Amino acid sequence: MRQYLLLAVLCTLICSASVYADEVYFKNGDRLTGQIVRLTDGKLVLKSKVAGEVTVSLSDIRTFSSDAPVEVHLKDGTVLHQPVAAAEPNEFALKTAKPLQPQALPLADVVAINPPPAAKPRWTGSVSGAVGLTTGNTKANSFTGSVSLARRTEQDRTTAGADIAKSHQTDRDTGVGRTTEDWWRLRGQYDYFFTKTFFVFANGRYEMDDIARLDRRVVVGGGGGYQWIETARTSFSTNLGLASLFEKYENQPETNNELSLQTGYTFSRRLAKNTTFLNDLTYYPSLDEFSDFFLTSTAELRTNLTKAMFANLKILFNYDATPAPDRGSSDTKYLLGVGLNF
């Protein structure tokens, strides 16, 4: 009986040693033994039998080894799934069958080890709006609304949005009503990434503005872009391409149909835990005459009130170098409201 008990204890010790057989060697000469859990964002998590989960910086590691296969992701997109061996400083080695020597690789090439599975791509977005109603000496009503959608995968990105505003005011003395605001716009873009930073795109927009006498403006285009930054806190990309721009104004027999350049940027930045700033700008100069151009920009400040609800101030700016004859070139619209994320 005693022999069986000793054998069971020995088996337990052997199994424990096999579970915690990974080792991390540090540049200061220290060493940790345990099980490599994962490495993401430059931080390695090691599960030690004594200390539990320990998080260390990859920059402090000299080399490491694993007894069991680990999933190593490299900068060039290569994914390895095999045990690794300790190597020279700032390197690790792939264990190979004897008598071959382990293949050494730079630690700087490691992007992740045993990363969590990527979240399944899904559509996200928001809807916001505001309603105004005034009675008594002044009779007026107004409505503004916005919708945005986005879907991001490793290979592509799709974005779409819509904005609308209507307002009406009635003269108290005459009872005559007049429309003070009546416009809407749709826009969308599809980006296909050839690399993590370079993409090609196709986009389009459709809009009308009754007060500006714009019956319709249709823009369809495409080109190439570069994603300079894309993190949870900051995103910034630029693009350059061509676009077909069509404009038709009310009571005007002529139409404006021309080929234009299109260039611009998209930017977002989380300023604080609950506050985000978003901004985009696109410039369409005519290829025939650069002084004839259309420019559009959106700036939004959004503050989360709850996990799902937010308040926002959105400013829309349009500049048309050739507007309707009796209208100005610039239009600035302010949308203040509350919304929901989904």
Rosetta silent file (secondary structure, phi, psi, omega in degrees, C-alpha in Angstrom):
SEQUENCE: MRQYLLLAVLCTLICSASVYADEVYFKNGDRLTGQIVRLTDGKLVLKSKVAGEVTVSLSDIRTFSSDAPVEVHLKDGTVLHQPVAAAEPNEFALKTAKPLQPQALPLADVVAINPPPAAKPRWTGSVSGAVGLTTGNTKANSFTGSVSLARRTEQDRTTAGADIAKSHQTDRDTGVGRTTEDWWRLRGQYDYFFTKTFFVFANGRYEMDDIARLDRRVVVGGGGGYQWIETARTSFSTNLGLASLFEKYENQPETNNELSLQTGYTFSRRLAKNTTFLNDLTYYPSLDEFSDFFLTSTAELRTNLTKAMFANLKILFNYDATPAPDRGSSDTKYLLGVGLNF
SCORE:     score description
SCORE:     0.000 S_00000001
   1 L     0.000  -43.088  179.930    0.000    0.000    0.000 S_00000001
   2 H   -63.788  -35.080  179.119    2.826    2.335    0.938 S_00000001
   3 H   -64.973  -41.328  178.361    4.524    1.636   -2.390 S_00000001
   4 H   -63.714  -38.353  179.753    1.388    2.608   -4.305 S_00000001
   5 H   -65.088  -43.820  178.109    1.132    5.842   -2.307 S_00000001
   6 H   -62.593  -39.504  178.803    4.752    6.754   -3.066 S_00000001
   7 H   -63.848  -40.072  179.705    4.187    5.961   -6.741 S_00000001
   8 H   -65.199  -41.256  178.735    1.099    8.231   -6.858 S_00000001
   9 H   -64.572  -41.470  179.087    3.011   11.115   -5.262 S_00000001
  10 H   -62.546  -41.949  178.153    5.857   10.630   -7.730 S_00000001
  11 H   -62.766  -39.166  179.536    3.455   10.665  -10.686 S_00000001
  12 H   -63.348  -43.299  179.263    1.856   13.849   -9.363 S_00000001
  13 H   -64.493  -39.864  179.190    5.237   15.566   -9.108 S_00000001
  14 H   -64.766  -44.372  179.736    6.186   14.455  -12.607 S_00000001
  15 H   -63.225  -41.140  179.912    2.887   15.714  -14.040 S_00000001
  16 H   -63.456  -40.119  179.532    3.251   19.032  -12.218 S_00000001
  17 H   -65.462  -35.407 -179.387    6.738   19.444  -13.597 S_00000001
  18 H   -72.273  -30.314  178.697    5.514   18.754  -17.129 S_00000001
  19 H   -70.817  -42.263 -176.955    2.718   21.303  -16.808 S_00000001
  20 L  -106.671   64.105 -176.231    5.048   24.040  -15.583 S_00000001
  21 L  -108.400   -0.167  178.973    8.044   23.355  -17.846 S_00000001
  22 E   -81.305  147.833 -178.991    8.278   26.684  -19.701 S_00000001
  23 E  -134.579  140.815  177.062   11.086   29.072  -18.733 S_00000001
  24 E  -121.176  124.245 -179.466   11.627   32.791  -19.257 S_00000001
  25 E  -105.168  130.567 -175.695   15.148   34.200  -18.949 S_00000001
  26 E  -101.477  159.024 -178.351   15.504   37.905  -18.189 S_00000001
  27 L   -65.966  -24.212  179.361   18.217   40.349  -19.205 S_00000001
  28 L   -85.910    3.815  178.134   19.084   41.003  -15.544 S_00000001
  29 L    98.641  -11.197  178.533   19.892   37.323  -15.011 S_00000001
  30 L   -72.596  165.209  179.042   16.627   36.302  -13.314 S_00000001
  31 E  -146.961  140.324  176.619   14.586   33.338  -14.477 S_00000001
  32 E  -121.840  138.995  177.474   10.927   32.330  -14.111 S_00000001
  33 E  -116.889  137.576 -179.726    9.523   28.839  -14.532 S_00000001
  34 E   174.639 -141.136  178.579    5.891   28.133  -15.266 S_00000001
  35 E  -128.282  124.671  177.754    3.539   27.922  -18.219 S_00000001
  36 E   -68.742  119.355 -179.685    3.434   30.538  -20.983 S_00000001
  37 E   -88.367  -54.227 -178.893   -0.187   31.676  -21.214 S_00000001
  38 E  -168.369  164.928  170.664   -0.006   34.362  -23.907 S_00000001
  39 E  -138.139  117.563  177.115    1.881   37.350  -25.226 S_00000001
  40 E  -142.291  147.085  177.654   -0.053   40.341  -26.584 S_00000001
  41 L    53.242   35.809  176.296    0.751   44.057  -26.881 S_00000001
  42 L    76.227   10.021 -179.948    4.346   43.428  -25.783 S_00000001
  43 E  -120.324  127.096  179.489    3.328   41.819  -22.479 S_00000001
  44 E  -103.158  132.478  178.221    3.942   38.137  -21.690 S_00000001
  45 E  -106.883  122.160  179.685    1.769   36.343  -19.138 S_00000001
  46 E  -118.228  129.530  178.731    3.389   33.373  -17.375 S_00000001
  47 E   -95.173  109.997 -179.430    1.436   31.135  -14.992 S_00000001
  48 E   -99.943  143.279 -179.514    3.687   30.139  -12.119 S_00000001
  49 L   -64.614  -32.647 -177.250    2.748   27.437   -9.620 S_00000001
  50 L   -90.102  -46.941 -171.880    3.944   29.622   -6.735 S_00000001
  51 L   -97.056   -4.902 -175.912    3.191   33.189   -7.856 S_00000001
  52 E    76.494 -149.207  179.934    0.146   32.590  -10.089 S_00000001
  53 E   -79.618  125.612  179.986   -0.112   34.652  -13.276 S_00000001
  54 E  -118.916  131.691  179.014    2.824   37.024  -13.714 S_00000001
  55 E  -106.306  126.760 -179.589    2.914   39.701  -16.448 S_00000001
  56 E  -130.019  158.010 -179.502    6.305   40.804  -17.773 S_00000001
  57 E   -85.167  137.801  178.645    7.436   43.081  -20.584 S_00000001
  58 H   -61.089  -30.986 -179.075    8.870   41.499  -23.722 S_00000001
  59 H   -66.618  -18.533  179.809   11.606   44.162  -23.729 S_00000001
  60 H   -92.861   -5.441 -175.075   12.945   42.715  -20.430 S_00000001
  61 E   -90.690  133.422  176.638   13.166   39.143  -21.747 S_00000001
  62 E   -86.460  -45.172  175.860   16.503   37.745  -22.946 S_00000001
  63 E  -166.909  175.586  179.341   15.100   34.461  -24.281 S_00000001
  64 E  -155.976  168.253  178.477   12.543   31.796  -23.385 S_00000001
  65 E  -145.416  156.980  176.611   11.670   28.148  -23.898 S_00000001
  66 L  -137.915  144.463  179.156    8.567   25.967  -23.868 S_00000001
  67 L   -83.857  -38.022  179.584    8.125   22.240  -23.372 S_00000001
  68 L  -100.583  161.063  177.466    4.799   22.037  -25.235 S_00000001
  69 L   -60.284  139.011  173.592    3.965   23.611  -28.613 S_00000001
  70 E  -123.585  154.513 -179.250    3.025   27.306  -28.482 S_00000001
  71 E   -95.066  106.793 -175.973    1.405   29.426  -31.207 S_00000001
  72 E  -106.578  123.841  178.117    3.891   32.127  -32.190 S_00000001
  73 E  -103.573  127.001 -178.921    2.796   34.961  -34.532 S_00000001
  74 E  -102.893  165.222 -176.545    5.573   36.856  -36.345 S_00000001
  75 L   -60.223  -34.188 -176.800    5.584   40.326  -37.903 S_00000001
  76 L   -81.434    6.786  178.807    5.556   38.975  -41.460 S_00000001
  77 L    94.496   -6.540  178.853    2.315   37.087  -40.808 S_00000001
  78 L   -67.843  138.550  176.434    3.954   33.681  -40.231 S_00000001
  79 E  -120.165  121.032  179.701    2.305   31.541  -37.541 S_00000001
  80 E  -105.425  145.022  178.319    4.400   28.837  -35.858 S_00000001
  81 E  -139.034   85.208 -178.529    2.995   26.031  -33.726 S_00000001
  82 E  -166.504  164.979  177.205    5.762   24.067  -32.053 S_00000001
  83 L   -65.159  153.026  178.155    7.943   23.993  -28.921 S_00000001
  84 E  -122.736  156.274 -179.312   10.653   26.630  -28.642 S_00000001
  85 E  -120.953  154.188  175.412   14.092   26.532  -27.046 S_00000001
  86 E   -64.388  149.734 -177.847   16.203   29.134  -25.298 S_00000001
  87 L  -141.823 -161.385  178.169   18.798   30.778  -27.521 S_00000001
  88 L   -64.939  162.677  179.452   21.270   33.645  -27.595 S_00000001
  89 L   -50.965  137.673  179.001   20.215   36.999  -26.060 S_00000001
  90 L    65.528   24.520  176.466   17.225   38.616  -27.853 S_00000001
  91 E  -139.025  162.508  168.648   16.524   35.381  -29.748 S_00000001
  92 E  -138.797  163.598 -174.463   14.501   32.201  -29.398 S_00000001
  93 E  -127.387  147.638  175.473   14.842   28.920  -31.260 S_00000001
  94 E   -88.877  125.760  179.336   12.455   26.452  -32.862 S_00000001
  95 L   -69.993  131.167  179.888   12.973   22.932  -31.576 S_00000001
  96 L  -125.755  164.629  179.646   13.731   20.536  -34.404 S_00000001
  97 L   -66.993  140.077  177.246   14.313   16.824  -34.662 S_00000001
  98 L   -63.752  149.900    5.400   17.836   15.702  -33.863 S_00000001
  99 L   -93.382   15.519 -177.658   20.496   15.962  -35.118 S_00000001
 100 L   -67.473  145.790  177.442   19.410   19.293  -36.650 S_00000001
 101 L   -80.437  144.200  176.754   20.252   22.435  -34.698 S_00000001
 102 L   -57.101  142.929  179.924   17.338   24.607  -33.480 S_00000001
 103 E   -87.412  118.986 -177.166   16.516   27.490  -35.840 S_00000001
 104 E   -85.698  141.317  177.937   17.081   30.846  -34.092 S_00000001
 105 E  -135.043  150.179  179.267   14.743   33.815  -34.657 S_00000001
 106 E   -69.148  139.618  174.613   14.810   37.404  -33.275 S_00000001
 107 H   -63.623  -29.701 -178.312   12.545   38.121  -30.303 S_00000001
 108 H   -64.632  -18.063 -179.852   11.745   41.474  -31.958 S_00000001
 109 H   -83.442   -7.877 -177.130    9.859   39.582  -34.703 S_00000001
 110 E   -80.714  124.523  176.362    7.333   38.150  -32.220 S_00000001
 111 E   -97.848  -40.024 -177.943    3.944   39.865  -32.342 S_00000001
 112 E  -158.114  155.707  172.756    1.953   37.449  -30.196 S_00000001
 113 E  -131.099  128.794 -178.540    2.054   34.056  -28.506 S_00000001
 114 L    46.718   49.885 -178.487   -1.147   32.055  -27.957 S_00000001
 115 L   -66.092  152.088  175.920   -3.303   35.120  -28.707 S_00000001
 116 L   -64.722  151.305 -179.799   -7.013   34.891  -27.864 S_00000001
 117 L   -60.027  139.931 -179.437   -9.215   34.062  -30.845 S_00000001
 118 L   -64.292  141.129  178.562  -10.184   37.111  -32.857 S_00000001
 119 L   -64.114  141.448  179.658  -13.691   38.368  -32.283 S_00000001
 120 L   -65.149  127.215 -179.018  -16.105   37.471  -35.051 S_00000001
 121 L   -56.359  137.580  178.466  -16.597   40.544  -37.286 S_00000001
 122 L  -147.206  161.228  177.572  -19.955   42.200  -36.739 S_00000001
 123 L   -76.420  135.088  172.272  -21.750   45.377  -37.630 S_00000001
 124 E  -126.929  164.468  179.523  -21.552   48.191  -35.094 S_00000001
 125 E   175.571 -168.286 -179.612  -23.008   51.649  -35.219 S_00000001
 126 E  -153.366  157.324  173.480  -25.029   54.379  -33.605 S_00000001
 127 E  -135.861  134.204 -178.725  -28.226   56.338  -34.059 S_00000001
 128 E  -141.998  160.465  179.881  -28.773   59.842  -32.677 S_00000001
 129 E  -176.000  172.357  177.789  -31.299   62.627  -33.026 S_00000001
 130 E  -152.706  147.343  178.536  -33.097   65.573  -31.509 S_00000001
 131 E  -127.113  134.190  177.531  -36.597   67.036  -31.731 S_00000001
 132 E  -123.454  140.077  179.934  -37.523   70.657  -31.046 S_00000001
 133 E  -143.619  124.830  179.221  -41.004   72.139  -30.568 S_00000001
 134 E  -124.967  130.928  177.469  -41.889   75.768  -29.760 S_00000001
 135 L  -128.642  169.867 -179.303  -45.452   77.084  -29.178 S_00000001
 136 L   101.379 -129.755  179.969  -46.945   80.400  -28.030 S_00000001
 137 L   -62.444  -31.130  177.122  -45.539   83.603  -29.476 S_00000001
 138 L  -119.203  132.438  176.723  -43.299   81.506  -31.734 S_00000001
 139 E  -115.548  116.398 -178.028  -44.443   78.392  -33.509 S_00000001
 140 E  -154.979  151.958  173.868  -41.656   76.182  -34.767 S_00000001
 141 E  -143.856  151.214 -178.042  -40.666   72.546  -34.949 S_00000001
 142 E  -150.118  156.176  177.497  -37.446   70.819  -35.929 S_00000001
 143 E  -147.911  134.506  172.981  -35.952   67.365  -36.268 S_00000001
 144 E  -132.825  147.454  179.956  -32.384   66.148  -36.784 S_00000001
 145 E  -154.610  150.860  178.626  -31.117   62.603  -37.019 S_00000001
 146 E  -143.081  145.248  175.533  -27.963   60.630  -37.807 S_00000001
 147 E  -135.820  136.909  175.528  -27.149   56.957  -38.365 S_00000001
 148 E  -135.439  144.743 -179.995  -23.701   55.381  -38.756 S_00000001
 149 E  -135.401  148.331  177.708  -22.650   51.787  -39.477 S_00000001
 150 E  -154.386  146.114  175.026  -19.252   50.072  -39.633 S_00000001
 151 E  -143.625  123.762 -175.560  -17.853   46.573  -40.059 S_00000001
 152 E  -123.338  128.429  170.552  -14.123   45.801  -39.805 S_00000001
 153 L  -121.645  177.353  177.347  -12.309   42.568  -40.586 S_00000001
 154 L   -64.959  -26.080 -173.929   -8.594   41.931  -41.046 S_00000001
 155 L   -98.337  -30.095 -175.793   -9.112   42.126  -44.818 S_00000001
 156 E  -148.249  174.214  179.602  -11.672   44.881  -45.340 S_00000001
 157 E  -147.750  133.941  178.015  -13.732   47.692  -43.815 S_00000001
 158 E  -124.661  129.621  177.326  -17.219   48.935  -44.659 S_00000001
 159 E  -131.805  147.250  178.629  -18.650   52.226  -43.393 S_00000001
 160 E  -153.389  156.141  179.585  -21.953   53.961  -44.094 S_00000001
 161 E  -163.706  163.868  178.454  -23.949   56.822  -42.675 S_00000001
 162 E  -148.881  145.071  176.253  -26.911   59.125  -43.107 S_00000001
 163 E  -136.401  147.336  179.803  -27.894   62.556  -41.746 S_00000001
 164 E  -150.322  147.200  175.677  -31.149   64.461  -42.015 S_00000001
 165 E  -150.864  136.359  176.228  -32.593   67.733  -40.708 S_00000001
 166 E  -140.376  139.276  175.666  -35.948   69.453  -41.139 S_00000001
 167 E  -148.276  146.969 -176.293  -37.338   72.580  -39.478 S_00000001
 168 E  -140.675  138.958 -179.415  -40.462   74.678  -40.011 S_00000001
 169 E  -132.123  138.888 -178.908  -41.503   78.026  -38.566 S_00000001
 170 E  -113.099  131.105  177.566  -44.895   79.766  -38.632 S_00000001
 171 L   -69.912  127.365 -175.521  -45.317   83.561  -38.511 S_00000001
 172 L   -65.953  -33.991 -175.803  -47.475   84.429  -35.465 S_00000001
 173 L   -83.575  -42.488 -174.878  -49.190   87.409  -37.122 S_00000001
 174 L   -95.826  -19.867 -176.844  -49.834   86.105  -40.638 S_00000001
 175 L    75.425    6.088  179.980  -50.040   82.383  -39.953 S_00000001
 176 L   -84.338  130.147  179.736  -47.802   81.777  -42.953 S_00000001
 177 E  -100.293  154.347  176.804  -45.306   78.983  -42.482 S_00000001
 178 E  -144.919  147.509  177.936  -41.922   78.592  -44.080 S_00000001
 179 E   -84.557  125.119 -179.377  -39.314   75.871  -44.173 S_00000001
 180 E  -102.247  -15.161  177.892  -36.065   76.989  -42.595 S_00000001
 181 E  -158.148  132.024  178.462  -34.138   73.734  -43.035 S_00000001
 182 E  -160.657   96.429 -178.854  -34.662   70.694  -45.257 S_00000001
 183 E  -152.609  159.441  172.980  -31.712   68.519  -46.232 S_00000001
 184 E  -157.223  161.082  179.166  -30.418   64.966  -46.065 S_00000001
 185 E  -152.222  149.165  174.510  -27.379   62.994  -47.194 S_00000001
 186 E  -125.287  146.964  178.353  -26.228   59.380  -47.596 S_00000001
 187 E  -154.256  153.516  178.731  -22.644   58.159  -47.838 S_00000001
 188 E  -160.642  155.223  179.152  -20.731   54.890  -47.851 S_00000001
 189 E  -151.172  142.302  175.282  -17.251   53.496  -48.434 S_00000001
 190 E  -120.925  127.728  179.318  -15.660   50.075  -48.861 S_00000001
 191 E  -116.265  132.853  175.732  -11.935   49.569  -48.139 S_00000001
 192 E  -117.355  121.624 -174.460   -9.967   46.458  -49.115 S_00000001
 193 E   -92.879  119.128  172.724   -6.601   46.025  -47.361 S_00000001
 194 L   -81.039  -32.012  173.477   -3.732   44.508  -49.345 S_00000001
 195 L  -132.597 -174.633  179.077   -1.482   44.958  -46.302 S_00000001
 196 L   -68.040  -18.431 -175.447   -2.107   46.107  -42.739 S_00000001
 197 L  -119.938  -30.591 -176.112   -1.721   49.720  -43.865 S_00000001
 198 E   -97.958  134.011  179.713   -2.403   50.027  -47.620 S_00000001
 199 E  -142.015  158.946  169.100   -5.927   49.728  -48.998 S_00000001
 200 E  -109.799  154.239 -174.578   -7.973   50.502  -52.084 S_00000001
 201 E  -140.170  156.795  168.568  -11.435   51.994  -51.743 S_00000001
 202 E  -133.256  134.546 -177.726  -14.699   52.676  -53.539 S_00000001
 203 E  -144.022  170.524  178.902  -17.112   55.242  -52.160 S_00000001
 204 E  -163.450  158.458  175.655  -20.186   57.283  -52.947 S_00000001
 205 E  -149.326  151.806  177.967  -22.509   59.932  -51.563 S_00000001
 206 E  -140.023  130.031 -179.528  -25.931   61.327  -52.405 S_00000001
 207 E  -150.893  158.292  174.751  -27.351   64.508  -50.911 S_00000001
 208 E  -142.980  155.621  179.518  -29.935   67.239  -51.348 S_00000001
 209 E  -150.463  106.372 -175.474  -30.565   70.622  -49.699 S_00000001
 210 L   -65.053  -39.544 -178.107  -33.796   72.479  -50.383 S_00000001
 211 L   -68.718  -35.663  177.331  -32.637   75.764  -48.844 S_00000001
 212 L   -82.316    3.380 -178.242  -29.422   75.730  -50.894 S_00000001
 213 L    60.629   26.200  178.267  -31.576   74.889  -53.967 S_00000001
 214 E   -89.630  108.339  178.888  -29.559   71.712  -54.424 S_00000001
 215 E   -69.246  -43.247  174.943  -31.821   69.173  -56.122 S_00000001
 216 E  -168.624  148.935  171.655  -29.165   66.459  -55.853 S_00000001
 217 E  -131.741  122.650 -177.715  -25.454   65.927  -55.652 S_00000001
 218 E  -122.194  127.786  179.288  -24.117   62.478  -56.561 S_00000001
 219 E  -129.305  127.524  176.166  -20.470   61.507  -56.112 S_00000001
 220 E  -132.254  129.672 -176.817  -18.992   58.118  -57.025 S_00000001
 221 E  -159.112 -175.614  179.511  -15.276   57.430  -56.825 S_00000001
 222 E  -170.667  170.543 -179.505  -12.381   55.246  -55.803 S_00000001
 223 E   167.734 -148.144 -178.397   -8.637   55.134  -55.262 S_00000001
 224 E  -124.803  157.705 -179.329   -6.022   54.143  -52.723 S_00000001
 225 E  -146.106  168.575 -179.813   -5.457   54.907  -49.065 S_00000001
 226 E  -135.137  128.081  178.611   -3.032   54.455  -46.200 S_00000001
 227 E   -93.017  100.927 -175.780   -3.898   53.571  -42.596 S_00000001
 228 E   -74.334  -42.298 -178.657   -1.322   55.472  -40.547 S_00000001
 229 E  -140.226  138.958  173.476   -2.670   54.531  -37.102 S_00000001
 230 E  -152.582   90.363  177.827   -5.342   52.058  -36.018 S_00000001
 231 L  -126.373  176.905  178.760   -5.540   51.381  -32.288 S_00000001
 232 L   -64.195  -23.333 -177.365   -8.323   51.213  -29.730 S_00000001
 233 L  -100.122  -36.214 -173.054   -7.653   54.878  -28.914 S_00000001
 234 E  -134.804  140.523  174.013   -6.635   56.485  -32.219 S_00000001
 235 E  -139.407  133.466  179.673   -7.358   55.920  -35.899 S_00000001
 236 E  -149.028  125.667  177.589   -6.039   57.988  -38.802 S_00000001
 237 E  -139.594  154.017  176.008   -6.101   57.265  -42.532 S_00000001
 238 E  -125.760  158.840  179.739   -5.657   59.269  -45.730 S_00000001
 239 E  -147.484  157.945  179.145   -6.844   58.607  -49.264 S_00000001
 240 E  -148.917  133.494 -179.972   -6.363   59.804  -52.832 S_00000001
 241 E  -171.066 -158.483  178.497   -8.332   58.959  -55.948 S_00000001
 242 E  -120.362  157.234  179.384  -10.760   60.097  -58.628 S_00000001
 243 E  -149.460  146.035  171.333  -14.475   60.821  -58.473 S_00000001
 244 E   -97.412  119.414 -175.273  -17.352   61.569  -60.814 S_00000001
 245 E  -114.425  123.957  179.629  -19.290   64.514  -59.374 S_00000001
 246 E  -121.274  129.595  177.938  -22.802   65.383  -60.588 S_00000001
 247 E  -130.639  137.933  175.905  -24.777   68.422  -59.342 S_00000001
 248 E  -134.262  123.075  179.033  -28.268   69.626  -60.271 S_00000001
 249 E  -103.102  151.143 -179.738  -29.779   72.819  -58.832 S_00000001
 250 L   -64.411  142.793  177.130  -33.470   73.713  -58.737 S_00000001
 251 L    60.428   21.118  177.195  -34.771   75.915  -61.555 S_00000001
 252 L  -121.950  118.235 -178.417  -31.458   75.577  -63.375 S_00000001
 253 L   -68.696  -27.490 -177.368  -31.455   73.776  -66.741 S_00000001
 254 L   -80.389  150.808  173.100  -27.703   73.243  -66.640 S_00000001
 255 E  -122.010  156.019  178.016  -26.102   70.451  -64.679 S_00000001
 256 E  -108.508  111.154 -178.312  -22.575   70.148  -63.398 S_00000001
 257 E  -132.686  109.068 -172.838  -21.056   66.791  -64.325 S_00000001
 258 E  -146.157  161.094  175.186  -17.276   66.546  -64.061 S_00000001
 259 E   -94.509  129.266 -175.986  -14.351   64.330  -63.205 S_00000001
 260 E  -128.874  157.366  164.067  -12.564   65.394  -60.019 S_00000001
 261 E   -73.734  156.519  167.860   -9.738   64.401  -57.817 S_00000001
 262 E  -138.422  129.622  178.225  -10.730   63.326  -54.344 S_00000001
 263 E  -145.426  148.876 -178.229   -8.433   63.430  -51.369 S_00000001
 264 E   179.475 -167.112 -178.800   -9.040   63.542  -47.659 S_00000001
 265 E  -147.594  161.855  172.341   -8.633   61.942  -44.269 S_00000001
 266 E  -132.008  130.591 -173.589  -10.552   60.195  -41.516 S_00000001
 267 E  -138.790  138.947  171.181   -9.551   60.695  -37.885 S_00000001
 268 E  -143.973  146.139 -177.214  -10.833   59.571  -34.496 S_00000001
 269 E  -150.742  126.256  174.533   -9.333   59.969  -31.040 S_00000001
 270 E   -80.290  110.690 -175.783  -10.546   58.977  -27.591 S_00000001
 271 E   -79.073  -34.983  178.913   -9.832   62.128  -25.568 S_00000001
 272 E  -147.582 -178.614 -175.737  -10.919   60.693  -22.224 S_00000001
 273 L   -55.621  -38.723 -174.573  -12.520   57.538  -20.880 S_00000001
 274 L  -116.685    8.260 -174.343  -15.989   58.571  -22.050 S_00000001
 275 E  -126.484  131.210 -178.637  -15.258   61.235  -24.683 S_00000001
 276 E  -130.374  141.261  175.094  -14.289   60.748  -28.343 S_00000001
 277 E  -111.176  131.678  179.032  -13.545   63.225  -31.132 S_00000001
 278 E  -125.655  140.249 -177.726  -14.265   62.231  -34.753 S_00000001
 279 E  -153.544  137.760  173.224  -13.359   64.201  -37.849 S_00000001
 280 E  -142.682  156.098  179.849  -13.247   63.639  -41.601 S_00000001
 281 E  -150.159  137.385  175.313  -12.652   65.844  -44.631 S_00000001
 282 E  -135.204  135.150 -175.557  -12.854   65.244  -48.377 S_00000001
 283 E  -120.927  126.063 -177.760  -11.802   67.700  -51.101 S_00000001
 284 E  -119.400   87.045  174.428  -13.031   67.386  -54.724 S_00000001
 285 E   -86.066  137.609  178.976  -11.202   69.780  -57.106 S_00000001
 286 E   -66.118  140.150  177.260  -12.272   69.606  -60.760 S_00000001
 287 L   -69.365  -26.080  179.112   -9.630   68.265  -63.121 S_00000001
 288 L   -76.128  -37.145 -176.551  -10.596   70.959  -65.648 S_00000001
 289 L  -153.248  108.907 -174.782  -10.290   73.857  -63.209 S_00000001
 290 L   -63.592  -22.449  178.726   -8.953   73.464  -59.662 S_00000001
 291 L   -71.808  -15.641  175.514  -10.711   76.656  -58.533 S_00000001
 292 L   -96.385  103.569 -174.712  -14.018   74.821  -59.097 S_00000001
 293 E  -144.240  162.128  172.411  -14.200   72.470  -56.139 S_00000001
 294 E  -125.460  132.727 -179.934  -16.465   70.939  -53.532 S_00000001
 295 E  -128.920  136.255  178.356  -15.271   70.358  -49.960 S_00000001
 296 E  -136.551  140.730 -177.934  -17.117   68.563  -47.184 S_00000001
 297 E  -146.948  147.157  177.201  -16.114   67.957  -43.572 S_00000001
 298 E  -130.856  133.896  174.703  -17.699   66.530  -40.421 S_00000001
 299 E  -128.874  134.769 -177.536  -16.543   67.031  -36.833 S_00000001
 300 E  -139.548  135.691  172.492  -18.191   65.333  -33.877 S_00000001
 301 E  -113.769  120.551 -173.347  -17.621   65.376  -30.128 S_00000001
 302 E  -124.174  129.414  179.162  -19.283   62.405  -28.434 S_00000001
 303 E  -122.136  125.439  179.485  -19.593   61.752  -24.688 S_00000001
 304 E   -74.884  127.802  175.119  -20.901   58.460  -23.305 S_00000001
 305 L   -91.605  -38.692  172.550  -23.635   58.884  -20.697 S_00000001
 306 L  -137.610 -172.997  178.572  -24.020   55.133  -20.155 S_00000001
 307 L   -61.719  -33.213 -176.755  -22.595   52.071  -21.863 S_00000001
 308 L  -107.002  -26.019 -173.209  -25.169   52.411  -24.648 S_00000001
 309 E  -102.731  144.449  178.263  -26.285   56.063  -24.537 S_00000001
 310 E  -143.365  161.891  170.296  -24.292   59.133  -25.542 S_00000001
 311 E  -114.372  145.201 -177.166  -24.665   62.862  -26.141 S_00000001
 312 E  -146.244  153.393  170.602  -23.050   64.459  -29.168 S_00000001
 313 E  -122.143  118.968 -179.268  -22.398   67.696  -30.994 S_00000001
 314 E  -117.772  133.223  178.263  -21.884   67.246  -34.736 S_00000001
 315 E  -118.473  123.551  178.531  -20.817   70.024  -37.106 S_00000001
 316 E  -109.778  128.929 -179.493  -21.225   69.542  -40.860 S_00000001
 317 E  -127.004  127.341  175.348  -19.427   71.937  -43.200 S_00000001
 318 E  -123.886  140.616  172.999  -19.843   72.107  -46.991 S_00000001
 319 E  -134.129  119.242  178.734  -18.188   74.501  -49.402 S_00000001
 320 E  -115.242  115.190 -177.006  -19.243   74.590  -53.059 S_00000001
 321 L   -66.568  -20.554  178.862  -17.213   76.992  -55.203 S_00000001
 322 L  -128.398   76.077 -178.812  -20.068   77.123  -57.783 S_00000001
 323 L   -79.963 -174.964  172.807  -23.364   77.198  -55.824 S_00000001
 324 L   -59.809  149.280 -172.948  -26.821   78.171  -57.055 S_00000001
 325 L   -53.816  -35.702 -176.349  -26.794   81.767  -58.410 S_00000001
 326 L  -104.890   23.601 -178.368  -28.640   83.284  -55.444 S_00000001
 327 L  -128.487  157.820 -179.784  -27.005   81.200  -52.723 S_00000001
 328 L   -81.398  166.746 -176.883  -23.709   81.329  -50.815 S_00000001
 329 L   -79.132  -32.222 -172.035  -20.843   78.892  -51.200 S_00000001
 330 E  -107.490  146.586  175.024  -20.587   77.700  -47.599 S_00000001
 331 E  -136.929  127.897  176.018  -23.053   75.892  -45.357 S_00000001
 332 E  -122.254  125.349 -176.773  -22.432   75.007  -41.704 S_00000001
 333 E  -120.570  138.440 -178.725  -24.901   72.809  -39.884 S_00000001
 334 E  -116.773  125.201  178.837  -24.956   72.044  -36.133 S_00000001
 335 E  -120.278  116.370  179.090  -26.581   68.876  -34.792 S_00000001
 336 E  -118.153  123.449 -177.604  -26.919   68.531  -31.016 S_00000001
 337 E  -164.938 -167.236  175.619  -28.611   65.438  -29.667 S_00000001
 338 E  -125.306  157.371 -176.809  -28.495   62.134  -27.824 S_00000001
 339 E  -153.417 -179.428  179.774  -28.036   58.674  -29.262 S_00000001
 340 E  -129.204  138.278  171.062  -27.559   54.963  -28.756 S_00000001
 341 E   -89.849  146.526  176.512  -24.679   52.673  -29.668 S_00000001
 342 L  -145.094    0.000    0.000  -25.431   49.199  -30.997 S_00000001
